[in-house]
Amino acid sequence: MEALRSAGWDDRGIYEATALASFFNFTGRMEAASGLPPDEVPAAARFAESSPD
């Protein structure tokens, strides 16, 4: 927490990031437990945020 505060995060931001990560963890485990297939990214998908350029 101190490292996040040193990087400029406030308590609300830390809480929101923790809550969001926890929610995705929970939903992923619920999907796995229910037998739903994992998400698949189409081979032709191009995401700008994953591009090394």
C-alpha positions in Angstrom: 0.0 0.0 0.0 2.8 2.4 0.8 4.3 1.8 -2.7 1.0 2.7 -4.3 0.6 5.8 -2.1 4.2 6.8 -3.0 3.2 6.4 -6.7 0.4 8.9 -6.1 -2.6 6.6 -5.5 -5.1 7.7 -2.8 -7.1 5.3 -0.6 -10.2 5.4 -2.9 -8.1 4.5 -6.0 -6.4 1.6 -4.1 -9.8 0.4 -2.9 -11.3 0.5 -6.4 -8.4 -1.3 -8.0 -8.5 -4.0 -5.3 -12.3 -4.3 -5.6 -12.1 -4.6 -9.4 -9.3 -7.2 -9.3 -11.3 -9.2 -6.6 -14.4 -9.1 -8.7 -12.7 -10.4 -11.8 -11.0 -13.1 -9.7 -14.5 -14.1 -8.3 -16.2 -14.2 -11.6 -13.4 -16.2 -13.2 -13.6 -18.8 -10.5 -17.4 -19.0 -10.8 -17.1 -19.5 -14.6 -14.5 -22.3 -14.0 -16.6 -23.9 -11.4 -19.7 -23.9 -13.6 -18.0 -25.5 -16.5 -18.2 -22.6 -18.9 -15.6 -22.6 -21.6 -12.7 -20.1 -21.1 -12.8 -16.9 -23.2 -11.1 -17.2 -26.5 -9.6 -14.4 -28.5 -10.1 -14.8 -32.2 -6.8 -15.3 -34.1 -7.5 -12.3 -36.3 -8.1 -9.9 -33.5 -5.7 -7.0 -33.3 -5.6 -5.0 -30.1 -3.7 -1.7 -30.1 -2.8 -2.1 -26.4 -1.0 -5.4 -27.1 1.0 -4.1 -30.1 4.8 -3.6 -29.4 4.8 -0.5 -31.6 
